Amino acid sequence: MKKFFQLSMIIVLFPLISFSQWIMYYENSPSSFTKICAVNKDTAIAVGLNGNIVRTTNGGVTWEVIQSGTTQDLKDVRFAGPAVAYVCGNSGTLLKSTDAGSTWIPCTTGTALHLRSLNFRDPAKGWIAGSDQPDLMEADSGIILKTTDGGVSFITDTLLNTGVVAIGSFNADTVLAFCHKLSEYASDVIRSRNGGLTWELMEHITLNRGYDVMETFPDGLTYALGGWEITKILDYGSTYTSPVSLLIPSLDISFPSQQTGYALGWDPMPTWGMIEKTVDGAQTWASQETGLFTGIDFVNDTVGYAVTFDGKIYKTENGGELVGIREPGDERGQSFSLSPNPFSTFISVTATGIRDRLAGQSRTCELYSPTGQLIRKQPFQNGNLEITDLASLPAGIYNCIITKNSAVVFASKAVKLR
């Protein structure tokens, strides 16, 4: 992951025409997240730059900052079972947790190379890949580590003139890895049939960028992400289909099933990003949301988490679909505000610039729960409104909208902390 300089961003407010069910559950702007992994709908771990780790155990309602014991940039996180998780990062950093991410202990990898991809089949057996360059610019060497005892010891393969950017396994013996040759604008795809003891070259692919991420399935299917393109690979790395172009350079993918998948990323010039979704096995894609997205992980076809470079964590419980689609209303010259935010017992909505004293009679205020359920609906009269008796609502991110003749003229997220 490149350390892009901090950029200001204009957010496109999708709720002006709909509710996108990617809801922000956490924000800490000094943080920069790179990856997230969820073991179930309730428990997820996000990692990032400077050793940053946060965790939720209640579905994203609250997040706990976890002491990682390192200031190295962390590049990948994976659960290897319900309680066992691993994190890897720069300068040979490998951390292990046996309590679902509550505490972390360092593993001695014996390398100073920068580790960026994890694949664990169970709590004991896994592979870790890396490069001598943290951002893979003209890498001089790469590394693949294998452990069969949960990170106590490692078998090491060192590769010359290339960095290893992604690694995945189909079973205990068949492993696929992508080796980055950015100076040649190419990637080598290598495969092992004996659990990573020896490797064979499968393909030399020339692209704008090499493969960065992969998602593997036990029947030999692989989805490979490389910058602007995603490629479907069959037969355990033997057969390659034509790549499909994405809308933006992407950084991560998640395929909860063979047909349904997500890709996300962001482009710093200009600053914009999105989540894209496919339901036909990567043949066609539809955009989902804007944001500086860097990592994504789905528990199943509907529940997923995503993280951003500017310290935000999002969650969806309906596959990121849009609900409540409406045509935008005409409210030019109007201004709306919502306070307090975060709220505890009430929400106050104020409008200024209403052009005639009767215009407010056609407006309605609606408050929706984090899952998109209508909680409150009441008329919005004379430019001011209070939604009261909200103390009993659970913590979460709520959506408040103002409609005029059933068309949305204002939408805002409202946070309830407790």
SVG drawing of the C-alpha trace seen along z (x, -y; Angstrom):
<svg xmlns="http://www.w3.org/2000/svg" viewBox="-49 -34 67 66">
<polyline fill="none" stroke="black" stroke-width="0.4" points="0.0,0.0 1.5,-3.3 1.6,-6.1 -0.4,-8.7 -0.3,-12.1 -3.4,-13.2 -5.9,-14.7 -9.1,-16.6 -12.1,-15.1 -15.5,-16.1 -18.0,-13.5 -20.8,-12.7 -23.9,-12.4 -25.6,-9.3 -28.5,-9.5 -29.8,-12.6 -31.3,-10.0 -31.2,-6.9 -30.0,-5.1 -26.9,-3.2 -26.6,-0.5 -22.9,-1.0 -23.1,-2.7 -20.1,-4.3 -19.6,-2.9 -16.2,-4.3 -14.1,-7.3 -10.7,-8.3 -9.1,-10.6 -5.5,-10.4 -5.7,-6.6 -5.1,-5.0 -6.5,-1.6 -5.2,0.9 -7.2,4.1 -10.1,5.6 -11.1,9.2 -14.4,10.4 -14.7,13.9 -18.5,13.5 -21.0,10.7 -20.1,9.4 -16.3,9.7 -13.9,7.9 -10.4,6.6 -9.0,3.6 -5.3,2.8 -3.4,0.0 -0.3,-2.3 1.9,-2.8 0.7,0.5 -2.9,-0.6 -5.4,2.2 -9.0,1.8 -11.6,4.4 -15.4,4.8 -17.2,7.7 -20.7,6.3 -21.2,5.9 -19.5,2.5 -21.5,0.6 -18.3,-0.1 -14.7,0.3 -11.8,0.9 -8.2,-0.4 -5.9,2.6 -2.2,2.3 -0.3,4.0 3.2,3.6 4.6,2.2 4.8,-1.0 5.3,0.8 2.8,0.4 0.5,3.4 -0.6,4.7 -2.9,7.7 -5.0,9.4 -6.6,12.9 -8.6,15.1 -7.3,18.7 -10.2,19.9 -12.8,18.5 -10.2,17.2 -6.8,17.3 -5.8,14.4 -2.6,13.2 -1.4,9.7 1.6,9.0 3.5,5.9 6.7,4.1 10.2,5.2 9.2,8.8 6.4,8.1 4.1,11.0 1.6,10.9 -0.6,13.6 -3.7,13.5 -5.4,16.5 -8.2,14.5 -9.9,13.1 -7.8,10.0 -7.9,8.8 -4.1,9.3 -1.2,9.9 2.2,11.5 5.0,11.1 6.3,14.1 10.0,14.3 10.0,14.5 13.8,14.2 13.4,11.7 13.5,7.9 11.6,8.0 8.1,6.4 5.3,8.9 2.0,8.0 -0.1,11.1 -1.4,13.9 -3.1,17.2 -3.9,19.6 -5.8,22.9 -6.1,23.5 -4.6,22.0 -1.3,23.8 -0.6,24.0 -0.2,20.9 1.9,18.9 3.1,15.3 4.5,13.4 6.5,10.2 9.1,8.1 12.3,6.1 10.4,2.9 7.4,1.8 5.6,0.4 7.0,2.9 8.7,0.4 11.3,2.3 11.7,5.0 15.1,6.8 13.9,9.8 10.8,11.4 10.0,14.0 7.5,16.8 7.3,18.1 5.5,21.3 4.6,22.3 3.0,25.6 3.2,24.8 1.3,21.6 4.2,19.2 6.8,20.8 9.1,21.8 9.2,21.1 10.4,22.6 11.7,19.8 11.8,19.4 13.7,16.3 13.0,15.1 15.4,12.9 14.5,9.9 10.8,9.9 8.5,9.2 5.7,11.5 2.5,9.5 -0.2,12.1 -0.5,15.8 -3.5,18.1 -4.1,21.9 -6.8,24.2 -6.0,27.1 -3.1,28.2 -0.8,28.9 -1.8,26.5 -0.7,22.9 -0.7,20.0 1.5,16.8 1.8,13.6 5.2,12.1 5.4,8.4 7.9,7.1 6.8,3.5 10.0,2.4 8.8,4.7 5.1,3.9 4.5,7.6 3.7,10.4 4.8,14.0 2.2,16.4 3.9,19.3 2.3,22.5 3.3,25.2 1.9,28.7 3.7,29.7 2.6,27.1 5.1,24.5 8.3,26.6 9.0,26.1 7.4,23.7 6.8,23.7 6.2,20.7 2.6,20.8 2.3,17.5 4.1,14.3 1.5,11.6 2.1,8.1 -0.3,5.5 -0.4,1.9 0.1,3.2 0.8,6.7 -1.6,8.7 -2.0,7.3 -4.7,9.5 -6.3,12.9 -9.3,14.8 -9.2,18.6 -11.8,21.3 -11.3,25.1 -12.4,26.1 -9.5,24.3 -11.1,20.9 -9.1,17.7 -10.1,14.1 -7.0,11.9 -6.9,8.1 -4.3,6.0 -4.9,2.3 -7.7,1.4 -8.3,5.1 -9.7,8.3 -9.0,11.7 -10.7,15.0 -8.2,17.9 -9.3,21.5 -7.8,25.0 -5.6,24.1 -3.7,21.4 -3.6,23.1 -6.3,21.3 -6.6,17.5 -9.6,15.6 -9.5,12.1 -9.3,9.4 -12.3,7.2 -11.7,3.5 -12.9,1.8 -13.8,-1.9 -10.9,-2.9 -7.5,-1.4 -8.6,1.1 -6.8,2.3 -8.8,5.2 -11.4,7.7 -13.8,10.0 -15.8,12.8 -18.2,14.4 -19.3,16.8 -18.1,17.7 -20.7,15.4 -20.9,12.5 -17.9,10.3 -16.7,6.8 -13.7,4.7 -12.7,1.3 -10.1,-1.3 -9.4,-5.0 -7.5,-7.3 -5.6,-10.2 -5.6,-12.2 -8.4,-13.3 -9.4,-12.1 -12.3,-9.7 -13.0,-6.1 -15.8,-3.5 -16.9,0.0 -17.9,2.1 -20.1,5.2 -20.6,8.2 -23.3,10.9 -22.3,12.8 -18.8,14.0 -16.9,10.8 -18.4,10.4 -20.1,7.1 -19.8,4.6 -21.9,1.9 -20.6,-0.9 -21.7,-1.2 -20.3,-4.1 -17.7,-6.8 -14.8,-6.9 -11.0,-6.4 -11.5,-2.6 -8.5,-0.3 -9.8,3.0 -13.0,5.1 -14.2,8.4 -17.5,10.2 -18.8,12.8 -21.5,13.9 -23.4,12.5 -25.0,9.8 -22.8,8.8 -19.5,7.1 -17.0,4.5 -14.9,2.0 -12.1,-0.4 -10.7,-3.6 -7.3,-5.4 -8.7,-8.3 -9.7,-6.2 -13.3,-5.2 -15.0,-1.8 -18.2,-0.9 -20.6,2.0 -23.4,3.4 -26.0,6.0 -27.7,6.2 -24.9,6.6 -24.5,2.8 -27.7,2.5 -29.7,-0.7 -33.0,-1.0 -35.7,-3.8 -34.8,-5.1 -36.5,-8.4 -36.1,-11.3 -34.4,-14.4 -36.7,-17.3 -36.2,-20.9 -35.1,-22.9 -32.7,-25.4 -31.8,-28.3 -32.6,-26.2 -30.3,-25.1 -30.8,-22.3 -28.9,-21.4 -29.2,-18.7 -28.1,-18.8 -26.9,-17.6 -24.8,-15.0 -24.0,-12.6 -27.4,-12.7 -28.7,-11.1 -32.4,-11.9 -33.5,-14.1 -32.7,-15.4 -33.3,-19.0 -33.6,-19.8 -33.6,-23.4 -34.2,-24.8 -33.4,-28.3 -34.3,-30.1 -37.8,-28.7 -39.4,-30.8 -42.9,-31.1 -44.5,-30.5 -46.7,-27.6 -43.9,-25.7 -43.0,-23.8 -46.4,-22.2 -45.6,-19.7 -42.4,-18.5 -42.0,-15.3 -39.1,-14.2 -38.2,-10.5 -35.8,-8.8 -34.4,-5.4 -32.6,-2.8 -29.0,-1.5 -30.7,1.4 -33.0,-0.8 -36.3,-0.5 -38.5,-3.6 -38.5,-4.6 -40.3,-8.0 -42.2,-10.0 -43.7,-13.5 -44.6,-16.7 -41.9,-19.4 -43.5,-22.7 -42.2,-26.3 -38.5,-25.3 -37.9,-23.7 -38.5,-20.3 -37.6,-18.2 -37.6,-14.4 -37.9,-13.5 -38.0,-10.4 -35.0,-8.8 -33.2,-7.7 -34.2,-4.1 -32.7,-3.7 -29.6,-1.5 -26.2,-2.9 -25.6,-3.1 -25.7,-5.2 -29.2,-6.5 -30.4,-8.2 -32.5,-11.4 -34.2,-12.7 -36.6,-15.5 -39.0,-14.9 -41.2,-17.2 -44.0,-15.6 -42.3,-12.2 -39.0,-13.4 -35.8,-13.7 -34.5,-17.2 -32.2,-16.6 -30.4,-13.6 -27.9,-13.3 -26.4,-10.6 -27.1,-10.9 -24.9,-9.1 -26.1,-7.7 -23.3,-6.6 -25.2,-4.9"/>
</svg>
